Amino acid sequence: MIDSLKETHPKLFEIDQQLHRLVRKIELLNYVNPINIEDQKRQFFAHRFSTEPNFRYRKIDFDPHLLQRELYSLKIDEIEDEASYGFYKEVIDEYAALIKCIETIGQGKKFYYNSLRSFGTPTQRDVENARFILHFEDEPYNNEMFPVYGVEEAEAYFKEFTKRYDFKFKIKLSTKLSAAAMVLNNTQTLVLKKNHRFSANQLKVLANHEIGVHMVTTFNGMRQPVQLFFNGFPNNVETQEGLAVMSEYMSDCLTLYRLKELAYRVLAVDSLLKGYDFCDTFDMLHAQYKLNKDEAFSIALRVHRGGGYTKDYLYLTGLKKVYDFYHRGEDMNTLLTGKVTLEHKPLIDLWLKEGIALAPKYENHAFEKNDNTNTKIDFILQNLK
């Protein structure tokens, strides 16, 4: 089948293979997480939140200038159809921007401006949506919210969850994470924070988020004739994170506490635009919004890592877009074909029709039926602007 496709779309597949060879190492999460988080956290708390952390980062293992030059030397103008040509032009610009991000990690404003180019920053409407969520009174804690499980128990939980699929991935423990867990697409690895304590709710959240969406789209992308489904469409973060949080919602583990966490991230990213340093953002979260010091540090770290990483506001904007997409009766499986975007759905549909793309083998079981029972969450999501 692939051979016949290569005969009918020779230049598209040639460019796609060349691009795949070039971009395999462009995984921003591999580089943007500091390697001395725990040490800097201890020092920050010891100095009573008054001294800026001095984060260090992993060295990049490729030549960014050479890689950019090779990207722009690809002869995409030879791609046969106009839609695919325009798409691959956008793809190359996006990957070139990500290379600049990786190249400038730890260089303050240089990284921040490159992050703005790749991910943008919250609009006033996004900030208002975040504040709308924070107006709701906290729900009482129940037993599922208490962090009582260690990382070994978490690992066992995720292995059990994965039995519903026939794909296999690695699980790695690390102290160099700004989140409780993350998926590395290129190596099919689920990385867990080694010293983290997980609640029952968080285990369910992470399983449906990281495995149900991020790992599912990784393995669906690997099966595609076009490698870009695996490497990632331009600006796919918003859709992918929106899908992942939607998976939490439909599996009935999205809480108001979690939704507020996403809202705090929007305000923290917005604080970068206001010129806040790490201490300022931490103080806003800890003193003004009364988050405990560990939560405030974690969110401040997420947005200040690298020099100002703006990605985190996209979880909430992505959730709203995917929520509306689902409630319009659209097919969620189209968005599980790989690391794709809502905006490129017409192209995905075209490629599915022409056989250039394959329907997803792996589905998210949470998307089969909406099991959400939290009417307050529904009210909030319906009323986001």
C-alpha positions, 0 to 999 in steps of 0.5 A, a space after each residue: 500500500 505504501 509503495 503505491 502511495 509513493 508512486 502517486 505522491 512521490 515528492 510528498 513521501 520523499 520530503 516527509 522521509 527527509 524531514 523525519 530524518 532531520 527532526 527526530 531529536 527536536 523534542 523540547 521537553 528533553 531539554 527544557 526541564 532543569 537538571 537541578 530542580 530539587 537542589 534549587 527548590 531547597 535553596 529557594 525555600 531556605 532563603 524564604 522565597 527571596 532568591 531567584 533559582 539558578 536552573 541548569 539544563 541538559 546540553 543539546 546534542 545536535 548542531 542547531 544552525 546546521 539543522 535549520 539550514 538542512 530544513 530550509 534546503 528541503 525542496 518542498 516546492 516539488 510537492 505535487 498538490 497545493 494543500 500539502 505544499 502549504 502544509 509542509 512549508 508551515 511545518 518547516 517554519 514551526 520546526 525551525 522555531 522549535 530549534 531556536 527555542 532549544 538553542 536558547 534554553 537558559 538564555 532568559 529573554 532570548 528563550 522567552 521570545 522564541 517561546 512566544 513565537 512557537 506557543 504564543 501567550 494568553 489573550 485577555 479572554 484567556 485570562 478572564 476565563 482563568 479568573 472565572 474558574 477561580 471564582 468558584 468555591 473549592 470542593 471538599 477533599 475526599 479520600 481520592 485526593 490525598 497523595 498516599 501512593 509512591 512512584 512504584 505503586 504508580 508504575 504498577 497502576 500505569 502498567 495495569 492500565 496499559 493492558 487494554 492496549 497491545 503497544 509497549 513503552 518504557 517507564 523511567 523514573 527521574 528527579 528532573 521533572 517539573 510535572 508528576 509525569 510526561 511522555 517522551 514521544 521519540 523514545 516512547 517513554 513515560 517518565 515519572 517523578 521519582 520523589 512524587 506522592 500520587 493520589 488515587 485521583 491523580 493516578 486516574 488523571 495521569 493514566 487517561 491523560 498521558 497514556 490514553 492520549 499522549 501515548 495513544 497518539 504516539 503509537 498511532 502516529 508511528 503506524 502512519 505512512 506519513 511520518 509527520 503524524 508521529 513527529 507532530 503537526 505545527 502547533 499541535 500542543 494545544 490540540 494534544 493537551 486539550 484532548 488529554 484533559 478532555 480524556 480526564 473529563 470524560 473518564 470522570 476524574 477532572 476535578 475543580 481542583 485540577 481545573 483551577 490548576 490549569 487556570 493558575 498556569 494561565 495566570 502564571 504564563 500571563 505574569 511573564 508578559 508583565 515582566 515578573 521574575 520567578 519570585 514574583 510569580 511564586 509570590 502571586 500564587 502563594 501570597 495572593 492566591 494562597 497556593 501552598 509553597 510546593 504547588 506555587 513552586 511547581 507552577 512557577 517552575 513550569 512557566 519560568 523554566 528555560 527563561 520563560 516557557 509559555 506553553 502551559 496556558 494552552 491546556 485550558 484553551 485546548 480543552 475548551 476547543 476540544 470540548 466544543 468539538 465533541 459537543 458538536 458531534 464531531 469524530 474524536 478519533 480523527 484527532 487520535 491519528 497522531 500528533 495532529 491539530 484541530 486546525 488541520 482536520 480538513 487536511 487529515 480528512 483529505 488524507 484519510 480519504 486518499 489513503 495517505 493517512 490511516 484511521 487510528 488503530 488505538 482509541 481512547 476508551 474514555 472517548 467511547 462514552 461521556 462518564 463525567 458526573 460533575 455538573 459544575 465542571 460542565 457548567 464552567 466548560 460551557 461558559 468559557 468564552 
